[in-house]
Amino acid sequence: MKNKFNLGEVFTITLLCLTTFSILLLFKDKVEGWYFGAALFSIIVLIFIYNNYIKRKRNKSSDYINNNLESINQKKRDFNTISKLFNLLNSKHKETNIIDDQTFNDLDMEKVFSKLDYTLSTPGEQSLYSILRTPLYDSFKYEDRKTLINLFQQDSSTRNKLQSFLYELGKQYKGDILELIYTTSDLNKHKKFLYNFMFVLSCLSLISIGFLKQYSVMFIIIIYSINMSIHYKANKNILSQVISITYLSKVLSCAKNISNMKNENLTYYNDIINTNIEKCNVILKNSRNISKAEGIDILGDYFNVFFLSQVRSYYNIIGDIEDQREYLKEIYSIIGEIDSIISISIYRNLIKDYVEPRFIDKPCFLEAKDLRNPLIENTIPNDFMVNNNGIVITGSNMAGKSTFLKTLGINSVLAHTICTCLAKDYKTSYFNIISSISPSDDITKGKSYYLAEAEAVLRIIDSLNDKVSTLCIIDEIFRGTNPLERTSASLEILRYIINKNAIPVVATHDLEIAELVGNQYSCYYFSEDVDEENGLKFDYKIKKGISPTRNAIKLLKYLKYPSIITENADERIRHLLES
């Protein structure tokens, strides 16, 4: 039975408190120290009411989360905000083995992110995005992440309690907390002095009532007018950061709540939070004050303007934020990591049919059984294996080549980041993952499609290294140029890549590339049946060998192209094959 908390229960407990108080009042002559007893009893009851309210509120939020996972997952997402943390960290440290922008776009990873995203907070969203862009190659860190995912999968009580705190934190829809804690603020000490000086004058104007009498009114009006002008001018410049400070207060409160949980499995997180939160207690206290400074009520707003409460609080706290910036970053990172790991555990529980990858101490190896694409409902599974060799995949249009390349790439990313693959079995080396699937031309930069392709492939070549094997995924290599040069350049590039600690997996329409690439590559294909009456039928199963079929002309016939076009095209093909 669900716990429900309502005003009726509060009223009943309060009434009980008042009744007891009244009885004590009636017998006050006979009860020694009744004042103390009544006060103590009232405090105990109020504490009980408050604690019960908080507990049931959190239980209610936990029930809401568990019953509304679909709506949480289908929320609107702003990837400009979601990607900010990753972009900030990458711009500072320049990681070499990240999932770069083109690969992330090629593999539709924003859609994959949306599938995985059950986060409840802004740091959680940003952390999950960073996780998907940053493969782990450290086996100890990898095992730690996998252990936490499994913990949150199995321990629903701990997961629910953490989610209740994260639900209270929520998303930041205005302001930019990352700008607050990652960007150095320009603190104007002269303004800070001016605002404190005007505060002193505000106090003096009130004190002047005692000796200036009616003349003090003019003094108060002048000070109030000046401070009102200062307040609204300053507020325009600091409003965004004030909003972010308010959200920072919620982040710190969330961290404190988590650190108070007595759970030995969270010792690692709690130790980090406790170490850093001690340095930020002043910020937590002052940030609460600034969040209360405006918008409480009309009277409160008058006091806020008259004493410049918000502006002075801002300048007091912004200096503390500057001093404790590294501690704040650490706390923000931990809150985000907890939320993102919980999100991954929920995704696992919902899909159920997944496997944890097994990493082996061997270069250029990948073996998957019943590999599936997470973005496709009722997807067709395929087996796949490479062992120090490359793969060339041929097949007709729409037969499944590009989808398979994306399936391979997505699962490799998930294996290296969230310890999860959509397969029945998955064994792999550690890979740097890079692709060229959808390079685009840019007429505004005078860039042709072929130039975009050439740059994308060069980017792959430049990424090759001896430390970590590279999984190179290339779709329709050099489709933007003539057949003669395409075949010649493609063959040389594939021969170069295969000897550089890499696995190239290449899809192409050019059967000639498959025939000439050499014994360092294995050939696979996707096939279809084309019926001029019923159209195309695909089984989407990968097969060993080179594609024996073509479907382009048959597809034109199915679409009712003029017969003279299709017949002459067939005749031309026959002549070319005979010659």
N, C-alpha and C positions, 0 to 999 in steps of 0.2 A: 504493500500500500504506500502510495506517495505521501511524503510529508508536505503539508500545506500550512502556510503561515499567513494569517490575516489579521485585520484590525480587531476582530471579535476576540481573538485570543489575547491580544495586547490589553484590550479593555478588561477582560476577565481577570487577568493577573494583576493589573493596576487596581481594579476594584478590590481584590483580595488584600492588596497592600494597604489601601485606604481604610478598609474595614478593620484590619488589625491595628492600624494607627489610631482609629477612633476608639477602639476598645481600650487601648493603652491610655488614651486621653481621659476616658471616663474613670479609670482606676488609677489615675496618676498619683493620688495621695497614698495609695497602698503599694504602688510599685516603685521601689527605689531605683533611681537612675533611669527612669522611663524615657527621658529624652535621648539618652545614649542608645538605649535598646531600639527605640523607634527609628532613629536615624540609621543605625546599623542594619536593621531589618529592611528598611527601604532601599538602602544601597545594594544589599544582597539581591533583592528582588529585581532591581533595575539592571544589575549586572547579568542576572539570569535571563531577563528579557532580551537584552542586547546580544548576549552570546547565542541565545536560541535563534534570534533573528538572523544573525550572520551565518550560523550553521545551516539553517534551513534555506536561506537565500542561496548559499553555495550549492547545497543539494539540488535546489531547483534549477540553478544554472547548469549543473551537471546533467540533470534529466533532460533539459532543453537541448543541450549539445548532442547527447546520444540519440535523441528522437528527431533531430533535424540535421543530420549529417549531409543529406543531399542538398538542402538549401544552403548550408555553409559552403559546400563545394562549388555551388553554382553562383557564388557571389561575383560581383563585378571586380575586375582587376585592372590596375594601372601599372603596366610593366615599367614605365618610367620611374615610378616610385619603388617598385619591387626590386629593380636591378641596381638601385643607387648604392647599397652597401657593397655589393660585389665590385661595382665600378670604382668606388672609393678605395677599397682594399687593393684592387688590382693596379690602380694607378700609382699607388705608393710602393708596392712590392714587386710588381711586374713578374708574376708567376709565369713560368714557361710552359707548363703542362696543363693549362686550363683548357676548357672547351671554348674555342674561339667563337667569335660572333657568327661567322659563316656556317660553321659546323652546327652551332646551336639552332640557327635558322633552317639549315638544310634538313635537320632531323625533326623539325616541328616541336622543339623542346618546350616552347611556351605552352603548347597544347598538352604536352606530357606533364609539365608543371601543374597545369590546371587540374589534371586528373589526380595528382598526388596531394593537392593543396587542401588540407583541412585545418590549417592554422587559424588561430583566433586573434593574433596580434600583428602589429606592423613589424617588430623585430623577428617574429616567427616567419612571416612571408619572405622577408629579405634574407633570412638565414637559409631557408629552404632553397631559394633561388641560387644563393652562393654555393650551397652544397652541390647542386646539379651542375654548376659550372666548374667545380674544382675536384677532379678525381683524387682519390687517396692512393698513395703508393707506399705509405708507411704501414706495415702489417700490424703494428701495435695499435696505432690510431684506428685502423680499420676494424680490428677486433673489438676495441672499446665501443665504437659506434654500433656495431652489430649487436653487442651485448645489451646496450641501452634500448635499441629498437625492440629486441626480444623481451626485455623487462617490461616496457610499456604495453606490448602486445598482451602479455600474460597477466600483469598486475593491474587489473581494471580499477581497483580502489585507489592506488597511487596515481594512475593516469587521470581519473576523474577529479581527484583533489587538485592536481596541478592545473587541469583545464579550468576548474572553477576560478583559480587565481588569474589565469590567462584571459578568461572571459571578462573578468572585471577590468583587466587592463585594456583589452579591445584594440581597435585600430585608431591610428591618427589620420584624420581626414583633412585637417588644416594644419599649417605649419610644417616644419621639416626638422625633426629631432636630430637627424644625422648632421645637418648643417650646424646645429647647436653644439654637438659633442665632438665633431671632427674638424670644424673650421675655427680658426682663431678669431675671437671677437675683438673689435676695435673699441676698447674701453676708454671713454673720454673722462679723465679724472676731473677736469674742470667742470663738466656738467654734473658729475657726482657731487662735487663740493657745492655747486649752486643749488641742487635739489635739497641737500641736507640743510643748507643755510635757509632756504625758504620754509623748510619744515620747522626750523627753530622760530622763524618769524610767525608762522601759523600758531605755534604754541604761545608765543608772547602776545599775540593779538587777543587770544582768549583770556590770558592772565590779566591783560590790561583792563578787562571789564571791571575788575575790583577797584581800580583807582582812576581810570579815565571816564568811567560811567558811560553816558550816552555817546561820548566822542569815540569810544572804542568801536562802535558799530562801523564808522567810516574806515577805521583801521582794518577791521575784519573784512569788509567788502573789498577794499583795495587788494589785500593779500589773497583773498579768494579769487578775484578776477585774474591776478597774475598767475596763480597756481593753476587755474582752469586753462589758461592759454598754454602754459607749459605742459600740462597733462595731455591735452589733445594733440599738440604738435609732437611731443615725444612718443605718444602712443602709436602714431602712424608709423614711426620708424622701428618700434620694438614689438609691435603687436604679434608678428609672426613668431618671434622668439619667445614671447610671453606664453603663447599657446604651446610651443614646444617645451617650455619649462614645466607647464602644467602636465603635459604628457610624461615628461621625465620623472615628475613626482610619482605618477602612477607606475612607471617602470620600477622605480626604487622600492615602492610599497609592495609590488608584486615580488620583487627579489627578496624582501624581508619575510614575506609570507612563506615563500618556498624554503628559505633557510630555517624557518621555525618548524618545518616538518621533521619528525623523528623517523627517518627511514635510512637504514644503513646503505641501501643501494644508491642513495642520492648524496652520499658523503662527499664525493668528488666535487659536485656542484656546490654543495653547502659550504665546503671549505673555501672555495673561490669566492662565493658571494660574501661570506662573513669577513674574509680578509679585505675585500674591497668596499663593502658597505660601511665599515667602521670609518673609512676615510670620507664617506659621503653623507654622514648623518646630518651635518649642518645644511647641506644642500637639500636633503629630504625635508627638513623642518622649514627652511625658508621657501622652498618651492611650493609647499602646501599653503604658506601664507600668500604667495603671489597668486595662486589659483583662486584664493578666496577674496582677493583684493577688489574685484569688480564683478558686478552682475548679481550680487547677493540680494540687494533690495535698494530702494531709492535712497533711504537714509545712509546705507552703507556706501553707496556711490558718492554721496556728498562728502562723506568723511574721506573717501579715497582721493577725491579731487583736492579737497582742502589741505590734506596732509601729504599729498603726493605719494600715497602709500605704494601704489603699483610701480611707479617709476623708481622710487628709492629701493624697493624690494628687488627690482630687476637689477639695478646696479650693484646691490650688495651680493646677490647670488651669482651674477655673471663672473665676478672675480673668483668665487669659489669654484665655479665650473672650470675656469681656466686652470686653476691649480690642481684639480682632481680629474682632469680630462681622461687620463689613461685608465683610472679606476672605473669611470663611467663607461668607457668603451668596453671594458671587460664584463661589466654587469650586463650591458645591453647585449653583448655577444652570447652570454650564458642563457639569458631569457629567450633569445631567438633560437638558440640551439635546442633547448628543451621543447619549445613549441614545435619546431620543425621535426624533431625526432618522434614526437607524439603523432604528428601528422602522417609520417611514414608508417608508423605502426598501425594506425587506423586504416590506411590504404591497404596494407598487407592483410588485415583482418577481413576487409571487404572483398578483395579479389580471391583470397584463399589459395588459388592454384598458382603458386609461385615456387621458386627455389632460391636458396642462398648460393651464390657462385663459389666455386672452389678455385683459388688461385694456386698455380703451380710454379715451381722454380725452374722455368724453362722458357726461352724466348720464342716468340712467333708461333704460339699454339692457341687454338680456340676450338672447342668442341661443344656443341649444343644439341640437345634432343628436344623435339617439339617446341621450337622457338616460335614465339607469338608476338604480335604487335599490340601494345597496350591501347592504341588509339582506334582499333578496328573491332567492332562487335562481331562475334562469331568468326574471328580470324582463323585462317588455315595454318596449322603448325607445320614447320619444316625442320629437318635435321641439317646440320652443317658441321663441317670439320675442316680445319687447315692446320698443317704442321710443317712450318718452314717452307711453305709454298704460297703462290698467289692464286687468285681465282678470277676467271673471266666468265661472265654470265651473258649469254645471248638469249634471244627470244623476240617475239613480235611485239608490236605496240599493245599496251594494256595487259600484257600477259602476267605481270607481277614483278618485273625486274627492279624497278625503282622502289616499290613497296618493300621488297625483301632487303634491299640495301638499307633502307630506313629502319626496318625491324632489327637488323644486325647492329646498326649504329646505336639505336636507342637502348637496346639491351646491354650493350657494352658500357654505355654511359651509366645506366642504372646499376650495373654490376660494380663499377668503380666508385659510385657515390652513395647509393642507398642500400647496398648489400642485398640487392633483390633483382631477380630476373624472371621474366615470364617464360618459363620453360620447365621441362621435367628434370633436366640435368644440364649443368653449365660448368665447364672447366675452361680456365683461361690463363694466359700469361697476363702480366700487367702491361697495359697499352696506353700510349698517347693516342687519342682518337681525333682524327681530322678528316674532313670530307670536302668533296666538290660535287654537289648534286644539282644545285640550282643557281649557278652564277648568272648574273643579269647584266645586260648592257645598260649604259647610262648616257643618253644622248646629251644631257646637260654638261657632261664632262668630255664629250666626244669619244666615248669608250664603246667600241663594238662588242658584240657578243663573244667573238673569238678572243679579243684582248682580255675580256673578263675571265674567260676560261683559262687562258694562258697564265694570268696572274694567280688564279686559284690553284692551279697545279703547281706553279712555282712555290707558292706558299707551303704546299705539302712537301715538296722536295727540301725546302729550307728547314722544315721541322724535324727531319730525320736525324736520329742520333744513336749512339752506341749504348747509352745507359738504359733507355726504356724503349722497348719495341713500339712500332707505330702501326696502328690499324688505319690504312688509307682507303677510303670509300669514294669511288669516282663513278659518276653516272654519265654515260654517253661522252666519253673523252673526246674533246676537240670536235664536237658536232658542228661548230660554227665555221669550219673551213672545208676546202675541197677534199674529195676522197683520197687522192694520191698522197697529199701532204699529211692528211689526218692519220692515215695508216702508218706511214713512215715515222712520223713524230711520236705517235702513240706507242709503237713497238719499242722504240729506243727509251722512252720514259719508263715503260713498264719493266724493261730489263735493268734499268738503273735502280729503280725503287726496290726491286726484289733482293738486291745485293746490299741493301743498307739497313739491315735489321728491321724489316718491315713486312707487313702482309698487305699487298694491294688487292682489293676486291673491286673489280671493274665490270660495269654493265655496258654493253655496246650492241648496236644493230649490225656492226661490221663483222660478218663471219670470217673475213680474211684475217682480222686481228687475232681471233681465236685460233685459226689454223696455223698462224705463223709465230705465235708468241713463244713457243718453246716448251721444253719439259719441266721448267720451273713453275709452270702454271697448270692448274687443273681446270677443265672446262665444264660448265653446267649450263642448263637452259630451262626456260619456262615455255610451255606450249599451249595451244588452244585448238579448238575446232571452230571452223567458220562454215556456216550454212547460209547460202544466199537467200534462203527464205526466213530462217530463224535468227540469223545474225551470229554473234560470237558466243562461245562457251569456253570458260577458263576453269582449270582445276587448281591453279595457283600453287602447284607442287613443283619443287625444284628437282631436276633430273640430271643425271650424269651425261656429259657429252656436249655436242654442238647442236644448236637448233636446226632441225631438218625442215622447218616450215617457214612460209612467208604468208602474211595475211593482208598486206596493204591493198592489193588489187581486189581481193575478195571482199574487203570491207567497202571499197568503192562500189562494187556490184550490189552489196546489201543496201547501200544508201541510195541506190537507183541512179547512179551516174549514167550518162548516155553510153549505150553499148559500144559505140565506135571508139570511145576513149578507153574503156576497159579491155576490149578485144585487141586493139592496137598495142596497148601496154603489155598484154600477155605475149603477143607476138614478138615485141621488142626484147622481152626477157629471154625468150627461147633463142633468139638470134645471138644475144650476148653470151648465154651459157654455152652454146655450140661453138662459138668462136674462142 
